[in-house]
Amino acid sequence: MGDLLIDLLHEKSVLLKKIKEEKWQAISGVHITHSEFSILEKVYKNQPLISHVAKQVPFTRQAVHKFIKQLEEKGLVETKKFNLRDKSIELTKLGEACFEKHLALKKELENMIEEEIGEMNVKRIKEILKMEWGI
């Protein structure tokens, strides 16, 4: 069973997520969950409506609002009234700095993988993962 593609992908994903979170906690005084980083990614360099962010992430609308509230409490995002119904969201200076540090950390991890398995293998894995799998 350990050689099934879906199991191998899952194992590597869980391992990378764990390593990334541990490294993040070691370099940052701000605790940010994987789910919260998903929200920050959609907001970075944009000022989207919260409703648009909710459509782009694999969370319920209620969960997105909860994550945004937590991010606001941490001083990472600000929301602003857009109209009577909607609010926009943007990163604060702290939010932008944290997200950019997070991007650098992900690149560092990718470089570590590249050193282990080689640049060509990393490129090939990326190509395969970007392909349409028909599922």
C-alpha positions, 0 to 999 in steps of 0.5 A: 500500500505504501507505493500508491501514488496518492499515499506517497503524495500525501506523505510528502505533503504532510512532511513538508507542511510539518517542516515548514511550520517548524521552521516558521515557528523558529524564525517568527514570533507570529503564529500563523497556521497553514490555513491562514497562510492560504488566506494571506496568499490570496490577499498578497499584492491585492485588495480582494473582496472577502467573498472573492477570497472565500471562493478561491480557498478550500474552506467554508465561507464561515471558516474564511471569516473566522481565519480573517478575524484571527488574522486581524487580531494578529495585526496581519490584515485589515478589512474595509467596507467596500459597499453595503454588503461586502468588505475588502481585505488587505495585508498590513505591513506586518502581514506583508513582511510575514508573507514575504518571509514565508515565501522565502522559507518555501523557496529555501525548502525547495532548494533543500529538496533540489540539493537532495534529488537534483534540479532536473527531478524538481523540474520534472515533478513540477511539470507532472504536478501541473499537468491535467490528470483527467480526474 
